[in-house]
């Protein structure tokens, strides 16, 4: 029975187990398709990867999607027009309290007049004055404008009769002042509470000094920021800026948040809120703030920072909560922009895990930190190395890709009907096969003593001394191994990439390289890529090889010429060329330069077949693997094989590995008579 033990997370548990080999396997397909290591790493960071237990480590796309869902939840929850509800309710409460207060004062005065009776004649005059004032106040309350801003402005000149209503109105004004100031200065709510006229005057002086610094900078002068902070630094606690630029950045972000709030409201509510906030401020104070806003906008336009959010929810939100929500949504937007930037450049280290945790939780932070360790793992394992700002494969990394390619090719070979990918032929010399054979005249006397003595016992029975006859002798069977020189011609023309053939051809090239390097180290193997020209490719560059998207031409003639010269330097009996292509020759060398023609000219065909004849005369076998079949192509290949006596295989990219590898392994061993 399987048992499980659960414990509290303490940060030390391994939540995702993936080693460097798994990471390299995940990179392999991209490397084979595109030949760009940094692009393959970017794609890996975007999609994430799986460990050996099938668990998925989320990539940047997953983080981005979760961030978008988190933002959408906020948009589906709140109604931004509701920010006015709290203010409307407070203003209505002020007016209702004043009306009730007027009624109560009148009732109280009338009650006192009635209790006084005839002796209260002296109260008649004050009572009349009170009733006249109450009537004027009621008329003024009845004639208040419809807009909240207009009501605020009228009430500032209104003579309240009820002390509680007067206090509530002053609290409302203070709140509007606080909110207006917070549109510019983040975190000033505590400093703005319970400010007396002298404090407000000091705040106005601070804004005037700030405006002067901005004017000085606009004129090319050096503002006295240190003097400014020495006098007014307390207004910015606890997030006191260290420089004028940092202060301006804070102002820019806060103003952008307020602009986002305005843009996310309906036009009617937006106009009403603007008028309401301005109505609570002293005109001179508003002029200073308007100047500050204008200079900030001229110096640092923030349209790209202020976003309109389509809120669709029903839940009410206060003005303070709305401003806090705008800041949170802006942070989400900035984090998403950072994720998008990292997805483009691959520098996953630029993402701040703390920001990710703030919006997506602790688990997302751990996932990001694991993603950030991927490149470090590959470097420490010796698969990657840094060259300037770029990463490159090390020889060990190239071998790893080649091993994976070989494994994939052999996995396809095992699906063959015969179930085999190697064909062994017996001969003299080489490695033992584990089998024996009766000795024949001319065989090397590599005697299997056990089988030889056993044959004597079977013939004459167990006795001593043993009597041996010629027919008792058995020798070890061995494989006859030949040393081979192989040049792989890899078509890099545009059609190979456009129709998806190049990645399959490149995978086979890597697999063949590793097979020869690991199993037949004495063999020579080289690669020549060709499109408009042929060019020798170092095996260290094979992993990052790609097709030529911007040139036309399939210059087989130049490729065969280079292969023939390469093989001429090899002192071995067996020389072969393996060519993988998807088209007939459309280019050849004329005076050292490529001549291109499509459809192929007779001159190109003739020059290519001449090079085939030269290869044939030097004992070089050409085996061709065609990834396309049409009349002109088949006619050319038929001519080439009749000249060279090599073989031609017509296949598709998915079957290419099977044919190439089987052919090499079959050609690697010969039966010796």
C-alpha positions in Angstrom: 0.0 0.0 0.0 1.3 3.5 -0.9 1.4 5.9 1.9 1.9 9.7 1.9 3.0 12.1 4.5 2.0 15.8 4.4 3.8 18.6 6.2 3.7 22.4 6.2 5.5 24.2 3.5 8.8 25.7 4.9 10.5 26.7 1.7 12.9 23.8 1.6 10.8 21.3 -0.2 11.4 20.5 -3.8 8.2 21.4 -5.6 9.5 20.9 -9.2 12.2 18.5 -10.1 13.8 19.0 -13.5 17.4 18.5 -14.4 19.6 20.0 -17.0 19.2 17.1 -19.5 15.4 17.6 -19.4 15.9 21.3 -20.1 18.1 20.6 -23.1 15.6 18.1 -24.4 13.0 20.9 -24.2 15.3 23.2 -26.2 16.1 20.7 -28.8 13.2 21.0 -31.2 13.4 24.8 -31.4 17.2 24.6 -31.9 16.7 22.1 -34.8 14.0 24.2 -36.4 15.4 27.7 -36.0 19.1 27.2 -35.2 18.9 30.2 -32.7 19.8 29.3 -29.1 18.6 32.6 -27.7 15.3 32.3 -29.6 14.9 28.7 -28.3 15.5 29.9 -24.7 12.9 32.7 -25.2 10.4 30.2 -26.4 11.2 27.9 -23.4 10.7 30.8 -21.0 7.4 31.7 -22.7 5.8 28.2 -22.6 7.5 26.7 -19.5 8.4 23.0 -19.3 7.6 19.7 -17.7 9.6 17.7 -15.2 10.0 13.9 -15.3 6.8 13.4 -13.3 4.7 15.3 -15.9 4.3 18.4 -13.7 4.2 21.6 -15.6 6.4 24.6 -14.6 4.4 27.6 -15.8 6.1 29.9 -18.3 5.8 33.6 -18.9 2.6 33.2 -21.0 1.0 31.5 -18.0 2.0 34.4 -15.7 0.7 36.9 -18.2 -2.6 35.1 -18.5 -3.1 34.8 -14.7 -2.3 38.5 -14.4 -4.9 39.4 -17.0 -7.5 37.3 -15.3 -6.7 39.0 -12.0 -7.2 42.4 -13.6 -10.4 41.3 -15.2 -11.8 40.1 -11.9 -11.3 43.7 -10.6 -13.0 45.2 -13.7 -15.9 42.7 -13.3 -16.4 43.6 -9.7 -16.5 47.4 -9.3 -18.5 50.3 -10.7 -16.4 53.4 -11.0 -19.4 55.7 -11.3 -20.2 54.7 -7.7 -17.2 56.8 -6.4 -19.7 59.7 -6.4 -22.2 57.8 -4.3 -20.2 58.4 -1.1 -19.7 62.1 -1.8 -23.4 62.5 -2.8 -24.4 60.8 0.4 -22.2 63.0 2.6 -23.4 66.2 0.9 -27.0 65.0 1.2 -26.4 64.3 4.9 -25.0 67.9 5.3 -28.2 69.4 3.7 -30.6 67.1 5.6 -28.8 67.8 8.9 -29.1 71.5 8.2 -32.8 71.2 7.4 -33.5 69.2 10.5 -31.4 71.7 12.5 -33.4 74.6 11.2 -36.7 72.9 12.1 -35.5 71.9 15.5 -34.3 75.5 16.3 -37.6 76.9 15.2 -39.5 74.4 17.3 -37.3 75.1 20.3 -37.7 78.8 19.9 -41.5 78.5 19.6 -41.7 76.3 22.6 -39.7 78.8 24.7 -42.0 81.6 23.4 -45.1 79.6 24.4 -43.8 78.8 27.8 -43.0 82.5 28.4 -46.6 83.5 27.7 -47.4 87.1 28.2 -44.0 87.7 29.7 -42.3 86.8 26.5 -43.1 89.9 24.5 -39.4 90.7 24.4 -38.8 87.4 22.5 -41.1 88.3 19.6 -38.5 90.4 17.8 -35.7 87.7 18.0 -38.3 85.1 17.1 -39.2 87.0 13.9 -35.5 87.4 13.0 -35.0 83.7 13.5 -38.0 82.8 11.3 -36.8 85.2 8.6 -33.3 83.7 8.7 -34.7 80.2 8.6 -36.9 81.1 5.6 -33.9 82.5 3.8 -31.8 79.5 4.5 -34.6 77.1 3.4 -35.0 79.0 0.2 -31.2 78.9 -0.4 -31.2 75.2 0.2 -34.1 74.7 -2.1 -32.4 76.7 -4.8 -29.1 74.9 -4.7 -27.7 73.9 -8.2 -28.2 70.3 -9.4 -24.4 69.7 -9.7 -22.5 68.7 -6.6 -19.8 71.1 -7.4 -22.2 74.0 -7.6 -23.8 72.9 -4.3 -20.4 72.9 -2.6 -19.6 76.4 -3.9 -22.9 77.8 -2.8 -22.6 76.1 0.7 -19.2 77.7 1.2 -20.9 81.1 1.4 -23.9 79.7 3.3 -24.5 80.6 7.0 -25.3 77.3 8.7 -27.8 77.4 11.5 -27.0 73.9 12.7 -23.5 73.4 14.2 -23.4 69.6 13.3 -24.2 70.4 9.7 -21.5 73.0 9.6 -19.0 70.5 11.0 -20.0 67.8 8.6 -19.6 70.3 5.7 -16.2 71.3 6.9 -15.2 67.6 7.1 -16.5 67.1 3.5 -14.4 70.1 2.3 -11.3 68.7 4.1 -11.9 65.4 2.4 -12.1 67.0 -1.0 -8.9 69.0 -0.3 -7.2 65.8 0.8 -8.3 64.0 -2.3 -7.3 66.8 -4.6 -3.9 67.0 -3.1 -3.5 63.2 -3.2 -4.1 63.4 -7.0 -0.6 65.1 -7.0 1.2 64.0 -3.9 1.1 60.3 -3.0 0.7 59.4 0.6 -0.1 62.9 1.9 -3.4 61.8 3.5 -2.0 61.8 7.0 -0.4 65.2 6.6 -3.6 66.8 5.2 -5.8 65.7 8.0 -6.9 68.4 10.5 -4.9 71.1 8.6 -5.6 74.6 9.9 -5.4 77.7 7.6 -1.7 78.2 8.5 -1.0 74.6 7.5 -2.8 75.1 4.2 -0.8 78.3 3.6 2.4 76.3 4.1 1.2 73.7 1.7 0.5 76.3 -0.9 4.0 77.7 -0.4 5.4 74.2 -1.0 3.6 73.9 -4.3 4.8 77.4 -5.4 8.4 76.3 -4.6 7.9 73.1 -6.6 6.6 75.1 -9.5 9.6 77.4 -9.3 11.9 74.4 -9.5 10.1 73.1 -12.6 10.4 76.6 -14.2 14.1 76.6 -13.4 14.7 73.2 -15.0 12.7 74.3 -18.1 15.1 77.3 -18.4 18.1 75.1 -18.1 19.0 76.1 -14.6 19.9 73.8 -11.7 17.0 73.7 -9.2 17.8 73.7 -5.5 16.2 70.4 -4.6 18.2 69.9 -1.4 16.9 73.3 -0.1 13.4 72.4 -1.1 13.5 69.1 0.8 15.1 70.7 3.8 12.1 73.0 4.1 9.3 70.8 2.8 10.5 67.3 3.1 8.1 66.4 5.9 5.2 66.6 3.4 6.6 63.5 1.6 7.2 61.2 4.5 7.5 58.2 4.5 8.3 57.9 0.8 10.7 60.9 0.7 12.2 61.2 -2.8 16.0 61.3 -3.1 16.1 63.5 -6.2 13.9 65.9 -8.2 13.6 63.2 -10.9 12.3 60.7 -8.3 9.8 63.3 -7.0 8.6 64.1 -10.6 8.2 60.4 -11.2 6.0 60.1 -8.1 3.9 63.1 -9.3 3.6 61.6 -12.8 2.4 58.2 -11.5 -0.2 59.8 -9.1 -1.5 62.1 -11.8 -1.7 59.2 -14.2 -3.8 57.2 -11.7 -6.2 60.1 -11.3 -6.5 60.5 -15.1 -7.2 56.7 -15.3 -10.0 57.1 -12.8 -11.5 60.0 -14.7 -11.2 58.2 -18.1 -12.9 55.1 -16.6 -16.0 57.0 -15.5 -18.9 58.1 -17.6 -18.6 61.6 -19.1 -21.3 63.0 -16.8 -19.8 61.5 -13.7 -16.3 62.6 -14.7 -17.4 66.2 -15.2 -19.2 66.1 -11.9 -16.2 64.8 -10.0 -13.8 67.3 -11.5 -16.2 70.2 -10.6 -16.6 68.8 -7.1 -12.9 68.4 -6.4 -12.2 71.9 -7.7 -15.1 73.5 -5.8 -13.5 72.5 -2.5 -10.2 74.3 -3.1 -9.3 78.0 -2.7 -9.1 79.6 -6.2 -5.5 80.8 -5.6 -4.6 77.3 -4.5 -6.2 75.8 -7.6 -4.2 78.1 -9.8 -1.0 76.8 -8.3 -2.1 73.2 -8.8 -3.2 73.9 -12.4 0.2 75.4 -13.1 1.9 72.3 -11.6 -0.3 70.0 -13.7 0.4 71.9 -16.9 4.1 72.0 -16.5 4.2 68.3 -15.5 2.2 67.4 -18.6 4.4 69.5 -20.9 7.6 67.9 -19.5 6.3 64.3 -19.1 3.1 63.5 -21.1 1.5 60.6 -19.4 -1.2 59.5 -21.9 0.6 56.1 -22.2 0.5 55.7 -18.4 -3.2 56.6 -18.0 -5.4 53.8 -19.2 -9.2 53.7 -19.5 -10.5 50.6 -17.7 -13.9 49.1 -18.8 -15.4 48.5 -15.3 -18.5 46.3 -15.6 -19.3 45.4 -12.0 -21.9 46.6 -9.5 -19.9 46.9 -6.3 -19.6 50.4 -5.0 -16.2 51.9 -4.3 -15.2 55.1 -2.4 -12.9 57.7 -3.9 -10.0 56.6 -1.8 -10.6 53.0 -2.7 -10.9 54.0 -6.4 -7.5 55.8 -6.3 -5.9 52.8 -4.6 -7.5 50.5 -7.2 -6.2 52.7 -10.1 -2.7 52.4 -8.6 -3.0 48.6 -8.4 -4.3 48.3 -11.9 -1.4 50.5 -13.2 1.1 48.3 -11.4 -0.5 45.3 -13.1 -0.2 47.0 -16.5 3.5 47.8 -15.8 4.1 44.2 -14.7 2.4 42.9 -17.9 4.6 45.2 -20.0 7.7 43.9 -18.3 6.6 40.3 -18.9 6.0 41.2 -22.6 9.4 42.8 -22.8 11.1 39.8 -21.2 9.2 37.5 -23.6 10.8 39.5 -26.5 14.4 39.7 -25.1 14.6 36.6 -23.0 16.1 38.4 -20.0 13.8 36.7 -17.4 16.1 38.0 -14.6 14.6 41.5 -15.2 11.3 40.5 -13.7 10.9 41.4 -10.0 9.7 38.3 -8.0 8.3 40.6 -5.3 6.1 42.3 -7.8 4.9 39.0 -9.1 4.1 37.8 -5.6 2.3 41.1 -4.8 -0.2 40.5 -7.6 -0.2 36.7 -8.2 0.8 35.2 -4.8 3.7 33.3 -3.3 3.4 30.3 -5.5 3.8 32.4 -8.7 7.0 34.0 -7.1 8.5 30.5 -6.6 7.6 29.5 -10.1 9.3 32.6 -11.5 12.4 32.1 -9.4 12.7 28.5 -10.7 12.3 29.8 -14.3 15.1 32.3 -13.6 17.4 29.5 -12.5 17.0 27.6 -15.7 19.9 29.3 -17.6 22.1 29.2 -14.5 21.5 25.4 -14.3 22.5 25.0 -18.0 25.6 27.1 -17.5 26.7 25.2 -14.3 26.1 21.9 -16.2 28.5 23.1 -18.9 25.8 23.2 -21.7 25.9 26.9 -22.2 28.5 29.7 -22.0 28.2 33.5 -22.2 29.8 35.5 -25.0 29.0 39.1 -24.4 25.3 39.6 -24.0 24.5 36.3 -25.8 24.5 32.7 -24.8 26.2 30.0 -26.9 26.2 26.2 -26.8 29.3 24.6 -25.6 30.7 21.5 -27.3 29.0 19.5 -24.5 25.7 21.2 -25.3 26.1 20.4 -29.0 26.8 16.7 -28.2 23.6 16.6 -26.0 21.5 17.8 -28.9 23.1 15.3 -31.2 22.4 12.5 -28.8 18.8 13.5 -28.6 18.5 13.6 -32.4 20.1 10.2 -32.7 17.7 8.8 -30.0 14.7 10.2 -31.9 15.9 8.8 -35.2 16.5 5.3 -33.7 13.1 5.5 -32.0 11.6 5.8 -35.5 13.8 3.0 -36.8 12.5 0.6 -34.2 9.0 1.1 -35.6 10.3 -0.6 -38.8 8.5 -3.8 -39.7 11.7 -5.8 -39.2 12.3 -4.2 -35.8 16.0 -3.7 -36.4 18.2 -0.8 -37.3 21.6 -2.4 -37.6 22.7 -5.2 -39.9 25.8 -7.1 -38.9 28.0 -9.0 -41.4 30.6 -11.4 -40.4 34.1 -11.4 -41.6 37.8 -11.6 -40.5 39.2 -9.1 -38.1 37.3 -6.5 -36.1 35.2 -7.1 -33.0 33.9 -10.5 -31.8 30.2 -11.2 -32.3 29.9 -13.8 -29.5 29.3 -16.6 -32.0 31.7 -19.3 -33.3 32.2 -21.2 -36.5 34.0 -24.4 -37.6 37.6 -23.6 -38.7 38.1 -23.4 -42.5 41.3 -23.2 -44.4 42.4 -19.5 -44.6 40.5 -18.4 -41.5 42.6 -16.6 -38.8 43.3 -19.1 -36.0 41.3 -17.2 -33.3 40.5 -20.5 -31.5 37.6 -20.9 -29.1 39.2 -23.4 -26.8 36.1 -24.2 -24.9 34.0 -25.1 -28.0 36.9 -27.0 -29.5 37.5 -29.3 -26.4 33.7 -29.7 -26.0 33.4 -31.0 -29.6 36.1 -33.7 -28.8 34.1 -34.8 -25.7 30.9 -35.0 -27.8 32.6 -37.1 -30.4 34.6 -39.6 -28.2 33.0 -39.3 -24.8 34.6 -38.1 -21.5 38.1 -39.6 -21.3 41.6 -38.5 -21.0 43.7 -37.7 -22.8 41.5 -35.8 -25.2 42.0 -36.5 -28.9 41.5 -33.6 -31.2 40.7 -33.8 -34.9 40.5 -30.9 -37.5 36.7 -31.0 -37.5 36.7 -30.3 -33.7 38.3 -26.8 -34.1 36.0 -23.8 -33.8 37.0 -20.2 -34.0 35.4 -16.9 -32.9 33.3 -15.0 -35.4 34.1 -11.3 -35.8 32.6 -8.3 -37.6 34.6 -6.9 -40.4 34.9 -3.2 -39.8 35.7 -0.7 -42.6 36.9 2.8 -42.2 34.7 5.3 -44.1 34.8 8.9 -45.1 31.4 10.6 -45.4 30.4 14.1 -46.5 26.8 15.1 -45.8 25.5 17.7 -48.3 22.7 19.6 -46.6 20.3 21.7 -48.8 19.8 25.1 -47.1 17.8 26.6 -49.9 14.6 28.7 -49.3 12.2 25.9 -50.2 13.7 23.6 -47.5 12.6 26.1 -44.8 9.4 27.2 -46.4 8.0 23.7 -46.6 9.3 22.4 -43.3 11.9 20.0 -44.5 15.0 21.7 -43.0 14.5 20.8 -39.4 14.1 17.1 -40.2 17.3 17.2 -42.4 19.2 19.0 -39.6 18.0 16.5 -37.0 19.4 13.7 -39.2 22.7 15.6 -39.7 23.1 15.9 -35.9 22.2 12.2 -35.4 24.6 11.0 -38.1 27.4 13.2 -36.6 26.9 11.8 -33.1 26.6 8.2 -34.4 29.9 8.4 -36.2 31.6 10.4 -33.4 30.6 8.0 -30.7 30.5 4.6 -32.5 33.0 5.0 -35.3 35.5 7.6 -34.1 38.1 6.6 -36.8 35.6 7.5 -39.6 35.8 10.9 -41.2 32.6 13.0 -41.2 32.1 16.5 -42.5 29.1 18.6 -43.6 28.6 21.0 -46.4 25.6 23.2 -46.6 24.5 24.6 -50.0 22.1 27.1 -51.5 23.4 29.6 -54.0 27.0 28.5 -52.9 28.4 25.6 -51.0 30.1 26.1 -47.7 31.7 23.7 -45.2 30.0 23.7 -41.8 31.9 23.0 -38.6 30.2 20.4 -36.4 30.3 23.0 -33.5 28.1 25.3 -35.6 25.6 22.5 -36.7 23.2 23.1 -33.8 22.6 26.7 -34.7 22.5 26.1 -38.5 19.5 27.4 -40.4 18.2 27.7 -43.9 18.8 30.8 -46.1 15.6 32.7 -46.4 16.9 35.6 -48.6 18.8 33.8 -51.3 17.7 31.7 -54.3 19.4 28.8 -55.8 20.3 25.1 -55.2 23.9 24.8 -56.2 24.6 21.1 -56.1 27.6 21.5 -58.4 29.5 23.6 -56.0 28.5 21.4 -53.1 29.7 18.2 -54.9 32.9 20.0 -55.9 33.7 20.9 -52.2 32.8 17.4 -51.1 35.1 15.8 -53.7 38.0 18.0 -52.6 37.4 17.1 -49.0 37.2 13.3 -49.7 40.4 13.5 -51.8 42.3 14.3 -48.6 41.1 11.1 -46.9 43.2 8.0 -47.3 40.4 5.4 -46.9 38.9 2.8 -49.1 35.2 3.8 -48.8 34.2 7.3 -49.7 30.6 8.4 -49.9 28.5 11.5 -50.2 25.0 11.7 -48.7 22.9 14.5 -50.1 19.6 15.6 -48.6 17.7 18.0 -50.9 14.2 18.9 -52.0 14.8 20.2 -55.5 16.7 19.9 -58.7 19.9 22.1 -59.3 19.1 25.7 -60.1 22.6 27.2 -59.8 26.2 26.5 -60.7 29.5 28.3 -60.8 30.4 30.5 -63.8 33.8 32.2 -63.4 33.7 31.7 -59.7 30.3 33.2 -59.2 26.9 31.6 -58.9 24.7 31.6 -61.9 21.0 31.1 -61.1 18.2 30.1 -63.3 14.7 28.7 -62.7 13.5 26.6 -64.3 17.0 25.0 -64.4 19.0 25.7 -67.5 20.6 23.0 -69.5 24.0 24.5 -68.6 23.3 24.1 -64.8 22.2 20.5 -65.3 25.2 19.7 -67.5 27.8 21.3 -65.1 26.3 19.4 -62.1 26.4 16.1 -64.0 30.0 16.7 -64.9 30.8 17.0 -61.2 28.9 13.8 -60.6 31.2 12.1 -63.2 34.3 13.5 -61.5 33.1 12.1 -58.1 32.4 8.7 -59.8 35.9 8.6 -61.3 37.4 9.1 -57.9 35.5 6.2 -56.4 33.0 8.3 -54.5 29.5 6.9 -54.1 26.6 9.5 -54.0 23.4 8.5 -52.2 20.6 11.1 -52.6 17.6 11.5 -50.4 14.9 13.5 -52.1 12.2 15.2 -50.0 10.1 16.1 -53.1 9.0 14.2 -56.2 8.2 15.8 -59.6 9.0 15.0 -63.2 12.0 17.3 -63.7 13.5 16.3 -60.4 13.1 12.5 -61.0 14.6 12.9 -64.5 17.7 14.6 -63.1 18.2 12.1 -60.3 17.8 9.2 -62.7 20.6 10.6 -64.8 22.8 11.2 -61.7 22.3 7.6 -60.4 23.0 6.0 -63.8 26.3 7.9 -63.9 27.4 7.2 -60.3 25.6 3.9 -59.6 24.6 5.3 -56.2 21.2 5.1 -54.7 18.3 7.5 -54.6 15.5 7.5 -52.0 12.3 9.5 -52.4 10.8 10.1 -49.0 9.1 12.8 -46.9 10.6 14.7 -43.9 9.0 12.5 -41.3 10.6 9.4 -42.8 14.0 10.9 -43.7 15.8 9.8 -40.5 14.9 6.2 -41.0 16.2 6.0 -44.5 19.4 7.9 -44.0 20.4 6.0 -40.8 19.6 2.6 -42.2 21.6 3.4 -45.3 24.7 4.5 -43.4 24.6 1.5 -41.1 24.2 -0.9 -44.0 26.9 0.7 -46.0 29.2 0.7 -42.9 29.8 -3.1 -43.0 30.7 -5.4 -45.9 30.4 -9.2 -46.1 33.8 -10.8 -46.7 33.8 -14.1 -48.6 
